[in-house]
Amino acid sequence: MPYVSFLTKFSFNYSVNQPYFEQLGTLLCALRHLDACLFLWVDFHFADPDFVGFFVVVIFQTTALKSGALRHDIHYWLGKDTSQDEAGAAAIKTVELDAALGGRAVQYREVQGHETEKFLSYFKPCIIPLEGGVASGFKHHEAEEYKPRLYVCRGKHVVHVNEVPCKRSTLSHDDIFILDTESKIFQFNGSNSSIQERAKALEVVQYIKDNYHHGKCDIASIEDGRLMADVEAGEFWGFFGGFAPLPRKSATDGNKKADPIPPKLYHVEKERAEPLEAETLTRDLLTTDKCYLLDCGTEVFVWIGRTTSLDERKKASEAAEELLRSLDRPKSHIIRIIEGFETAVFRSKFDSWPETAQVAVSEDGRGKVAALLKRQGVNVKGLVKAAPAVDEPQPYIDCSGNLQVWRVNGDEKTLLSASEQSKFYSGDCYIFQYSYPGEDKEEYLIGTWFGTQSIEDEQTSALAHASKILESMKFLPSLARFYEGSEPIQFFAIFQSFIVFKGGVSEGYKKYIAEQEIPDDTYTEDGVALFRIQGSGPENMQAIQVDMVPSSLNSSYCYILHSGATVFTWSGNLTSPEHQELVERQLDIIKPNLQSKTYKEGAEPEQFWQLLGEKTEYSSQKIARERESDANLFSCSFVKAVDALCIICSCDEFHLGIFSLVDGWNINSLIILLQAVEIHNFTQDDLMTEDIYILDCHSDIFVWVGQQVDSKNKLQALAIGEKFVERDFLLEKLSPKVPIYVIMEGNEPSFFTRFFSWDSAKSGIHGNSFQRKLSILKNGGAPTIDKPKRRTPVFGGRSGVPDKSNRSRSMSSSPDRARVRGRSPAFTALAATFENPNTRNLSTPPPMIRKLYPRSGTPESSLAPPKTSAIVALTASFDKTPRTEPDIMPSSRKETPTPDSDSAEAPNETSMDSIQEDGKEEDAEEEEGLTVYPYDRLTTTSSDPAPEIDITRREAYLSAAEFKEKFGMAKDAFYKLPKWKQNKLKTGLQLF
């Protein structure tokens, strides 16, 4: 979103002798952050002249990107009655403005009625031009008696609104019309208009209602062809003298788009555009000391070399205006671009555009912008010198859910045990299903993971299995595709401790390497192996097996090297104690029962290098991962090949400033063409339930699928995302292995909704996009849905929560397994009462916007009604005689009271998804009546396992004597140890 924008209106006869830069500050009429600017515009829309025929409007927008760079855009808007002299003066003054502010802005010429979608996106939902204004100054639009006005609305993503004569002959089947009367607003939907266009037009209706009628008027929707029998239709047609069939019309000049033409390059010589002959367009044709014009039909680009003078830049702008006049295309856009700041739209017109280093520019312009804004009272902190964002990525996903993992074996999949489900092989493919508590319901993520050595057939099989699971669950889960080495933070947060071995164990991999006569390097425990240890903490740590060569070492990482029973750990000079602690944790998994020899970089023994090879140079830089950039939203639509022949010729073209790219593939023996259109300054309301959208933030690709999308297209959503990555719409060097998510409407996870101001209630409204927005408009807002409260999500990653390291997750093969911890008797009684269906409070609605940070209290929690019986049980537990032993043993899922009480308590005990006990787990109290089992029945490999125990607390069921025998300490001493040390001891005894 824009960092800061300002809007100014001026007449060129205002003060011809006053320096333009000073005049800009004098005539400033709105200077705020973008949202505030828009609201201010709305407030004075009807008091002052706005977009009026004789005026020129200049918008200067500065956007602070996540990379630390600042992007400047200047738009100047020409009213329909602006003269050629005024338009030419506007172009020259805009060039002067850019030069004064550092010479890096992209400049757009906007013509009334033909504005770019980027320009209109600043003024959502619409711009309604008013009549009035004179060339020498401002003239208020005269207030007059309210009379019916008719507006035509066009556009699926942003709306072009124009006032038209209020007569029946103006209406057509192709467009949407809004009739604004004194007491009611009518929306007439042409029979050939799309649902999305009708939904967008309703936003204009809302705008007119709020601003023209102060929110007090009726709304009516009129469908094309509805007869007089309908009361509202009869009232509508009464304003046009009665109903009569509408004739079919051809496209008028107002809504007819110019045909795209092959790009043609001109160079500017002596204020004239001279054609430049070239077989193909390449970057080498542009020299830094000249200006060039690139004519693409709907727009003309003016490319300005960095060493050109201000006078040459002015002449290039004049040449572009003259070119359009000579071609009789006054409505085409003119876009001026400075060398080094070319947009993706411009670069895509060339057959080749090499990647170049960032252009070094003076900071003087940035300082001038800051000075100008500061004079207007704007906080310019961070504008003078921007720095790249360095925030650590957050997972935005609850990490205490249930996980199932399958390994793909040919056309089959094999379920892995809990102890093996975080150990992957580079030659195999895997499928995982993760269920976790969301804001108001259980959420699901189904993903595939492809090793770097995996074969294509098994990758295809994995995707097919994942699609079947998705379809069987009625498209409720999100779907993800990950490649080894490109996993996102969400993946690591789910698996927590993740290991990747070389080689593979699937039949497909074994068969492939045998056919190709490739040596089998699959990991074996008694072999020689080198692991790189990486991650940020106990809940995000990985051990990656790398090649057994010295160059695999890196001073920024720790390593584990083992050869049979000999184990070395190696710490680079740039590592921290936290990194070295991760090595200890991974040793407990890779070589749990062996003592290791620890060495710092530079102090390795000879045996170390004998195993690894002769010492050579190696890197000291951390492995770079793709950083998240500013998100871009694209709308995807499908066109059959027969209907798209006219579009094929415009492949790779940008129409009206919108990215319009067509690609095709075969689906069910039909050639389907995919068209992607960028949506600027997007919000949640831009997501239409009939369409598929792609959110590109460079490090991740999200494919959002609306509920009303055909089921066949839903299954193709991942293929759409892959095609988007392949074509690299924004020319950002997307990795073909970038993570891709498929998000289903109504089940959006937090790691997707964080890009929006999200209202989950909107997807709960039934109907298509038009019906939903009409319902909201008539009812005064989205309905509030009463949903049961869920516990606060537990997000992994780099959190500052102090007790975070004490959390453990049971990874069970059963998705329905209850996630419960050890509880005291008082808490059990209290929780059971809260979970009673007769007393549970379901009236408090969930928050409209997701809170992405864990363990924060909610105001609603203090409003819950008192639970009398729960408080009585809690008080009674406090009155009991204190036990002499420390309360250190956690509770079990197994209850041992009378059969009646057992049967009564069991349902509540296993339905505790919405309650999470406060306090640290090591403070859990000992439960009276806890069943004691012998050690042999509590181990993870027991042939006769103890029934109904908490598998995360196996040691709790040992007798005190046997516990001390096995652990060498009493239980109270054991539970005072750090959690990771407890787990290490339990792992050695096969109790973890």
N, C-alpha and C positions, 0 to 999 in steps of 0.2 A: 504494500500500500504506500501511497505517496508520503514522503517525509513532511513536506510543507508545500503549499500552493498559494499563489495569490492571483487575483483577478482584477483587471483594471479596464475601464472603458475610456475612450478618448476620441476627440474629433481632431483632425489634423489642422483645422483652422483655429484651434483653441489658443495656441501661442506659438506662432511659427518661429519666433526668434529664441524661444526658451530651449536650452539644451534638452534633448530628448530624455536622457537618463534622469535629469532632475524632474522633468515633466511627469515621468513615470511615477516617481514617488509622490508628487503633488496630487495626481489624479487617482491614487490608489483608493479603491472602494471596498475591498474585501481581502484580508490578509490573515489567514488562519490555517490550521491543519485542514486537510481536505474535507473531512466530515463537517467540521464547523463552518467551513466556507460554503458548503452546500446549504446548510441550514440558514445561514445568513442570507444567501441568495433567495431562498424561498421567502424569508421574512419580508424583504423589500421588493419582491417581484411585482407587486401590484401598486406600490407607492411610487417607485421610480421607473423610468424607462429601462427595459431590459434589452433583450436581443431584438433590436428594432432595425428597420430597413436601411437607415442611412448610417448606422454606426459600425465601427470596427471594434471588436472585442479581442483583447489579448490575454491569454492565460499562460502563465509561466509556472511550470511544475518542476519541483526538485524531488527526486526519490533517492533515499539512502538505501543502497543495496546491501545484502548480507556480506558481500565481498568487501565492503568498505568503500566502494566507489560510489560516486554520485552521478545520477542520470538526470539530465535536464531536457525538458520538452517545452517548446514554445508553440502555441497555437494562436493564429490570428483568424478571426471569424469575420466574414464579409456578408453584410446584409444584402438582400436581393436587389436593393436599389442603389447599392454602392457604385460609384462611377469608376471608370478605368483609372482615372488619375488618383482617386482615393485608394484603390486597390494596389496600384503601383507604389504609392507612398507608404502604405502599410507594409509591403514586402521589404522596402528599403529600411524602414525604421526597425523592423524585426531583425534584420541583419545587423544593424547598429546595436540593438539591445544585446544580441548574442555576443558581439565583439566586446562590448563593455563588460560582460559577465564571464569572459574567459574563452569564448569561442569553442564550445563543446556541445551546445544544445542541438537537438533535432528539431527542425522548424516545420510546421504544418500549415498549409493554407486551407481554411475551411470555408465552404460556400453554403449559404443558407439553403436548407432543404437537401443538401448532399454532403452532410458532415460525415467524417469518419466515425466508426464505432468507438474508437479510442476516445475521441473528443466527447461523444455523447455519454460515454461511461462515467465522465466526471460529474454529470448532472442527472444521475438516475433519480426518478424514473424517466424524465423527459425534459426537453426544452420546448416551450411554447412561444414562438416569436410573436411580438406585438407590433402593431402598426404605429408609426409616429417617428419623431426624431428629425433633426435637420443637420446639414453638414457642418454648421458652425457651432454646434453645442448640443446640450441635452434639452429635450422637450418632453414633459411628462405626458403620458398617455391620458387623454381626456376621459374623466369618469363620466359615465352616461347610464341611462336606464338599462337594467339587465334585459338583454335580448338573447334569444336562442342562438347558439353558435354550434357549428358543425366542424369536427376535426377528423382528419383521416390519419390512421395509425398504420405504420408499416415497420416490420422488423421482428425477428425471432429472439434476438439477444438484447438489443437495445431498440428503443422505439423512436422512429422519425415521426414527429407530429407536425402537421400543417393545418392551418385553418382553411376551409374551403367554403364555397357558396352553399348556403343552407337551402338546397333544393333537391328534389327527387332525382334529377338527371345526374347529380354528382355521385350518388350511391352506385356501388358495383358489387359483383359477386366475389371479387378477388381480394378486397381489402376489408379492414375493420374501421367502423366509423363511430364516433362518440358525439352524441347530441346532448349538449349541455343546456338545460332549461332552468327556469327560476326555482322549481321545486323538485326536479327529478333529473337524473343523468341516465341516458340510455346508451347502451353499447350494442351496436348492430354488427353482427358477425357474418361477413360474406360467406357463402357456401363453400368457396374454394380456399378460404383462409385456414391455417393450421391451428391445432389446439394450442401450440406454444405461442403463436402470435396473439391468440385471443387472451391467453393468460397474461402476457406482457401488457396488452392494452388495458387490462383491469388495473394495473399499477398506475396508469395514466388517469383512469377514473378515480382512483383513490386520491391521487394528487389534486385533481380538480375539486373533488369533494372537500378535501381538507383546506384548500387555499381559496377557492372561490365561494364556498358555501359554509366555511367555518365548521366543517364536519357534520352539518345538519341538512341532509337531503336524502331522498330515496334513490335506490339503484335498481335498474331494470336491464335485463339481458334479452336482446331480440335476435332470434335466429332467422337467417335469410330464408324466405319461403313460408314463414309462419303467417297464417291468415288472420283476418280481422276477428275471428272467434276468440282469440286470446285478448284479454283486456289490455294488458300492457302493450301488446303489438298494435292493437287498435289505437291506443293513445299515441304511440310512436308515429304511426302512419298519418295520424291526424295533423301533425305538424307539416306534412308534405301534401296535404289536400286529399288524403285517402290512399288506400293500397292500390298498387299497379305493378305488374311484373317488371323486373329490371332487365333491360336489354344486355346482351353480351357485348363487352367492350374489349378493344385491343389495348395493350399497355400504353399508357400515356407517357409523355415526355418526363413527367414527374417521377414515375417509378420504373422507367425503362433503364436497364443497366447498359453501360457501354460494353461493346464486345472487346475481349482481351486481344491484344496483338503481340506478336513476338517482340521482345525488348529491342530497342534501337538506340544506339549510342551516338551522341553528338559531342563535339568539343566546342567551347565558346571562344570565338575570336572576334574582337572588336564589336562586342554587344550582339553578335549574331551566332546562331547555333548551326554549325557546319557538321554534316553527317560524317561519321568515322567508320570507314569500311573495315570489317573484320569478320573472318569465318566463324569464329567463336568468341564469346565474351570471357575475358580473363582479367585478373587483377592487374596484370602487367600493362594493360592499355591505359591505366590511370596514372598520371604523373603528378607529383606533389606541388608543382608550380602552376597548375592549370585548373580550370573548372570544367565540368562535364555535365551533360544532361542525358538521362536514361529514360526514354519514353516507353511506358508499358501500357498505354491506352487509358486505363482508369486513373493512373497517376503518373506524374513526371518527377523523377528524382533529380535533384541538383547536387552533384558531388563536388565539394570544395576542397582543394588541396591546402595543406596546412601552411604553406609558404606564400599563398596568394595574398594580395593586399585587400584592404577593406573595399576599395573602389572596384576591384575585379569581382569581388563577391556580390556587390550591388548590381554590376552589369550582368552577372550570371542569372540573378533573380529576374532582372528585366527581360533577359533572353528567354527564360522559361515562360513568362507571361506572354511574350510576343509569339512564341511557338504555339501555345494553346489558342491564341487568337487566330493565327494563320490556319490552324487545323479545325477551327470552329468547335473547340471543345472547352468552353469556358467553365464547365462544371467539374472538370478533372482536378484532382488534388495535386498540389505541388509540395514536395517534401524535400527540404534541404538538409544535407548531411555533411558533417565535417570529417575529413580524413582521420581515421583512427577510432571513430565513434559510429561506424556503420551499423545499421540495424540488421537483424537476421533476415528481414524482408528484402532489403537491398542486396545483401550478399547472396541470397538464394537465386537471384536473377542471373548470376554468373556461373559459367560451367565449372570454374575452379576458383577458389578463394583460399589462399594459404593461411595457415594460422600464424599470426604475427604477434610480436611482443607488444605489451601495453605501451601506448604512446605517452611519452613524458610531457606533461603540460604544466604550465605555471599555476601556482596556487593563488595568483593575484585575483583571478576571476572568482574563485570560491570566496575569497575575502570580501570582494565587492558585493556578492550576493548576501553574505552574512551582514555586511554593514547596512545594506538596503533594508533587510528584514528587521534588523535591530532598531532602526529608526522608526519602524512601524509597531514596535512593542512586542516583537516575536522572540521567544527564547531560541537562540541560535546555538545553544550548546551542542557540540558534536558536529556542527556543520562545517566549521573552518578546517578541521582535520578529522576525517573519518578513518576509522580503523576496522579491519575485518572482524567479523564476529568470531569469538573464540569459545563460545559456550559449549560445554560438553553435551553431546546428544543425550536426550532422555528417552526411555522406552515407551512411556505413555501406555503401559499395559500392566494389568494386575499380574503379579508373578506367583500367586499362590494357587493357581488352578490345577487342573488334572491334564496329564499328558499321555498320549498314546503314540507310539512310533512303529512304523512298518518298514521293512527293507524290501525293496522290489527285487524279485527273483524271476527273471523272464517276464511272463505274462501274469504271474502271481505275486502276492505280497505276503510277507511273513511278519507276524506281530512279535516285537522284541520285548524281553522282560524288562522290568523296571531298572535292573542293574546294568543293562546293556543299551538302553535307549538313548544315552548321550554319547555313545561311542560309534563314530561313523568311519567309513572307509572311502578313500578318494575314488575308488573304482566303482562305487555303488551309488544307487539312487534311493532316496528315502521319502516317505510320506509321514507327516505328523498331524495329529488332531489335538488341538488345545482348547479346553473349555475353561472359562474363568468368569468371575462375577463382574457384570457390567454395572451401569448406573441404575438400571431398573429391571434387569433380567440377565440370564446367563448368556454370555457371548461365546462365539466359537471362531477359531482360526484354523483353517486347513491349509497345509503348506507342503511343498515339495522341495527337496534339497538335492542338487546334482553335484557329485564330486567332479573334480577336474579330469579324472581318468575314466569317468563313466561313459558308457556307450549310448548312442542315440536311441537305439531300440528300447532300452530300459528307461530312458528319459521320457519317451513317448508313452510307454506303459504307465509310468508314474503319474503323468498328467491325466491319462484316461481314468486311472483309479481315483485320483483326487476329484475329477469331475463327477464320477459316479457317486462319491460320498456327498458332494455338494448337492447334486440333484436329489439324492435320497433324503436329504435334510431340507428339501424345498427351498433351496437357495438362501437359507438363513445365514450360514457362516460366511466369513470373508475367506478369500482364496489368495495364496501367496506362492510365488516362485522364486527360489533362491539358488544361487550358485556358490560353490566353495570359494572362499576368498572375498566374496562380496556380500556377506550376510549383514543385515542391519542390526541395530541395537536390540530391536524387539526379539529377534531370533535368539541372541545370546542371553537375554533376560529370561526367556522361557526355559532354555536348557541349563542355564546357570553354570554348570561345569561341563565343558564340551571338549571332546577329544577327536581328532581326525588322524586316522592311521593311513599309511600308504597301502596301495594295492586294493584288492576287493575280494569278497567271498561269494558273490552271486554267481549263478551258473552262467549268465550271459557274459560277465566279465571274464571268467575263466575260459570260456569257449573262445572269446575274441582274442585274448593274448596267445592262446594256443594256435589259432589260425594265422595270426600275424607273426608268430614266432618271437614274441616279446617276452623277455625275462620276467618271471613273477616275483615282484618285490613286496608282496603282501607281508604286513607286519607279523612277527611272531614274538612271544614273550621272551624266549631264550636267545633271540637274535641280537644284532647290533642296531641301535636306533637312536636318532637325535630328535628331540622335541623342542620347539620354540614355545615358551610360555608367555602368554599375553592376556590382557584384560585389565579391568579397573578395580576388581574386588572379588570377594567370595561368591557374589551372585552374578558375576560376569567375568569368567576366566576360561581361557582356552589353552589347550596343548595341541600344537600342530606338528606332526612329524614332517621333517624337512630332509633334504638330501644330506647324506653323510660326507660332507665336504667342508673344509674350513670356511669357505666363502658363505656358507649358510649362517654363520655367526653374525651377530649384530650387537654393538655396544649398548644399544637401548633396550635389550631384552635379556631375560634369563633363559637358560637351557637345561634340559635333562639329557644326559648321554648314558646309555646303558649297554652293556655287553654281557648277556647272561646274568650272573649274580653281581657283577661289578657295576656300580651306579655312581656317576659324577653329576654334580650340579654346578653350573657355570653362571656367574653373574657379571653382566657387562658393567663397565665403569659408569654408565649413565643411568643405571637402575637405582631404585629406592628400596628401603626395607619392605615397603608394601609389595613390591614386585617379588622380592625374595620369599615373602610369606606365601604368595601364590604357588611358588615352586614346591613348598612343603605340602600344600594342599593337593597338588596334582601328583606328587609322589605317592600319596596315600591311595591313589587310584591306579596309577600305572605300575608302581612297584611298592605295594603296601607293606611288605614284610622284610624289606631289605634296608640296610643302613647305607646312606649315601656319603660320598666324599665331596665336600663343598670347596669351591675355589673361586676366587675373584679373577677378573680379566687381568692377564699379565703374570699370574702366579700359577699357571697350569703345570702339572707334572708331565714328564716325558710320556707316561702311559696314556695320558689324555690325547696327545697329538699322534701317538701310534694308532689309536683307534680311529681318530678323525681324519688323519692325513697330515701331510706336511703343512706347516703354518703358512698362510698367505694373507693378503690384505682382505678386509671385509668392511662392510658398511657400519656407520655409526648413526645413520638417520633412521628414524622410525618409519615403518611402512605407512605410506600415506593412504588414507581412505577418502572416498569421495565425500566432500562436504555438501551439506544442504544449501541450496541457493533459493532465491526468491521464487515462489510458486507461480506457475502459469496454468490457467485452466483452458481446456479446449473442449468444444462440443463436437461430437462425432455423429455423422448421419450416413445412411446407406442409400445408394442409388443403383438400380439395376442397369446393366450395361446397355440395354436397348434404349433406356431413357436418358443415358448420360453421355451420348456421343458428343453433345455440344460442350460437355464439361471436360472431356478427355483432352481437347485441344488446349485447355487452359491449365494443364498439369504444371504444378510447381509455381502457379501464379498467385499473387495476392490481390484480391479484388476489393476495392474501396477501403484499402488499408487493412483488410482482414486476411489472415492466412488461410488460403484455400488450396489444399493439396489433395489430389485424388490418387488413390492407390487401389489395386484390385487383387482379389484371389478367388479361388473357386470354392463355393459352398453349395453342396447338394447339386452339383452340375450346373450351377448358375454363376456367372461372373458378377460379383458384388463389388461396387466401388465405394471406398471409404473417403469421406470428405471431413476434414477437421478444420474448425473455425475457432480462433482464439477469442476468449472473452476477457475483456480488460476490467480491472477493478471489480473483481467478482465477489459475490456474496452467496449465501445459502440459497437465496431465492432464484439464482440463476440455474440451479439444478432442477431440470424438468423431469418428471417421472416417466415421460415417454422416451427419453434419450439416454445415451451413454456419454460420459464425460471422462476426460483424462486430465489428472492433476499432475503436473511435472514439476518436481522440485530438485531435479538433477540427481540427487542421491537415491531417490525412490520415485517410482511411477505408480500412481493410483488410478485405477479404472473404476469409476462409479457407475453403477447400473441401476436405472430406475425400475420401480415395481411394475410399470406398464410395458416394459420392454419385452418383446417376444422371447419365449424360452429358448428358441434356437439361437437367437442373438446373444442371450445371456451366456450360453455355453461357448460362444466365440469371443467373450470379453477378454480372455487372456491373450488370444491370438491378435486382437486389436491392439492391446498394449505392446505386444512384441513387434507388430508392424510399425507402431508409432516410434519405438526405439530404433528400429532398423532405418527408418527414413530420417530420424533426427530432425524434427520439424524446426527446432530453434538453432540448429547448427552449433550445438554446445558440446560436441564430441561425447555423446552418451555412450557409456559402456554397454555392449550387447548383453552383459551379465548383470545389469542393474536390477535390483529387486523390483518385482512387479506385484502389486496387490490388486485384487478384484474386490470391490466393496459393494455390498448390496444395500439398496435404499431401505431405511428403517432399522438397519443393523450396523450402523457406522461406528467403528471403534474410535477410541479417543485419539489414537495416533493419526487419524484422518480428520476428525472434526476440529482439531487444534488450529487448522488453517482458516477456520471460519468462526463467526459468532453464531454458535449453533443452538437451535431450538428443536429438540427431539420431538416435540409435539406435532410439528408440521407434517412429518411423514405418517402420523397416525390418522390423518384425515383421509377419508375414502374419496375415490374418484380420480379423474385425470387432473392435469395441472390447472386447467381453466376452472373446473368444478371446485377444486380445493381453494383457489384464490377467491372465487366468488363466495364461497362459504365463509372464508375469513373476513371478506369485505362486508358481508351482510351481518355477520355475527359480532363484528368489532374486534376480531383477533382470533388466533389459533386457540382451540379448546384446551383446557387444562385437564389432563388425564390423571386420575388417581391411581397411583401405582405403589406397591409395597416398597418400603425403604430397604436398600441393601447396605451391607457394610461398606465402609470406605475402602476403595481399591488399594492394594498394596503394590506400588510401582517399584520396580527395581532400578538399577542404574546408580548414578552417583547421588544418593540422597543423603541429607544431613540428619536423618532420623537416628538417634543414638542406639536404639535397640534393634536396628535393622539386621545386624549380623547374627542375631539370635533366632531369626525366622528360618524355618525349614519347611520344605514342601514335600508332601508324599506324592510320588509319581506312580499312580496306580493304573492298571490296565482297564479299570472300570470307570467310565465317564460319570457314572451316577454316584460314585463313592463320596460320602460326606467329608468335607474338609473341617475337621474338628481338632482342637488342641486339648492339652491337659487342663482340667478345670477343677476348682475347689467345689465342695458340696454346696456352699452358699451360692456360688455363681451358677451352678447347674440348676438349682431350684429357681433362681431368678430368671435365667435364660429360658427354662422350660415354660414358665408362666408367660413370658413375652412371646413365645412362639405358639401359644395356644391359639388356634384359629378363631376362637370365640372372643378373645381379648386383643388380638393384634390390631394395631392402629394402622389403617390403610388410607386414612383421609388426607394425609399430608402429601401434596404433590411433589414430584421430584423437581430439582432446580432446572430452569430452562436452559442454562448454559453449563456444560460439564466443567467440574472443577478437576483440574488435571494433577493436582498435588495431593499426596496421601496424608491421611491421619490428621485432617483438619476438622474441627467440630463444625456442625451445621446448626444454624439458628433454630431449625425446625425441631431438633432433638429435644430442646428444652420445653417444647409445647406438648409433648406426649402426655396422655392422661396417666394418673397414678395407678400403679399395679399393687393393690392392697395385699393380695396373697403373697406376691413376690417379696414385698418388704417384710412381711411377717416371717417368711422363711429365712430371709437374710438376717433379720434381727435375732432369730432363734439360734442361728449358727454362731453369732457373736457371743451368745450367753453360755456356750458350751465350755466345759473345763478345758483349759489349754493342754495340749499333748506335750509330753516331755521331750519327744523326738522332734528334730527340725522338720518343717513341712517342705519336703523336697521331692516327693514322688508325684508324678502327674497322674491324672485320672485315666481310666481305661474306657474304651467304648463298651466293655462288657459290664453289665450291672448284676449284682448278686443278691439283692433283696428278695422278697417273696415273689412268686410267679406273677401275682396280680400287679404288684408295683412295677415289676420288670416290663410287663406287657404295656403298662400305661406310660412308662417313661421312654420306651424305645423309640416311638415315632418322633417325639420331641428331640431326643438326643441326636438323631440322624438328620434333622432338618434345621440345623443351626447355620445355614448359609448367610443369614443376615445379621448375625451377632458375632463379634470378635472380642475375646476377653482382653481387657486392659492389663498391662503389667508384663514383665519379662517372663519368658518361659522357664528360666532357671529358678524362679520363685514359686513354681507350681507346688501345691500342697499335696501331702500324702492322703490318699483316699482310704477310708475305712472299708474293710471287706475286700481289698484288692486281692485277686487270685495270684498265688505264687506258683511259678512254673520252674522246672529245672532248666539249666543252661542249654542242654541239648535240644530242648523243644523251642527255644527262643532264637536260635541262630537262623540266618537267612537261608542256609542250606539244609535245614532240618528235614528229615524224612517224615517226621510226625510233628508238624508245626502246631504251636498253641493256637487255639481258636479265638477269634474276636479280640485281638489285642491291637493296641495302637502301634503300628509297625515303625513309627518314628521314635518310639520310646520302649524298645524291647528290654533294655536293661532294668526298667522300672519293675518288672515282674520277677526279678531275681530275689531270693531271700537275702537278708542282710549279710549272713555268713558267706554265702556263695558269691555275692557281689564283691565283698572284700577280698575273697580268694582270687577272683578273676581280675579285678581292677587294681588290687593292691592298695585300696583306700576305702574309706567309708563313703556312703552315698552323699552325705552332706558336703564332704570335701570334693567329691566328683562334680557336684552341681555348682560349685563355686568356680570351676575352671572355665576359661573362655569356651564358647560354643565350638569353635573349630578344633580345639584340643579334645573336647568330649567326643566329637565325631571321629577324630583320628584314633582314639582309644577303642571306640566301638567298632570301627572298621577292622582293626587288628583282631578283634574277637568275633568277627562276623555277626555283629549285632547292628550293623548299619549298611 
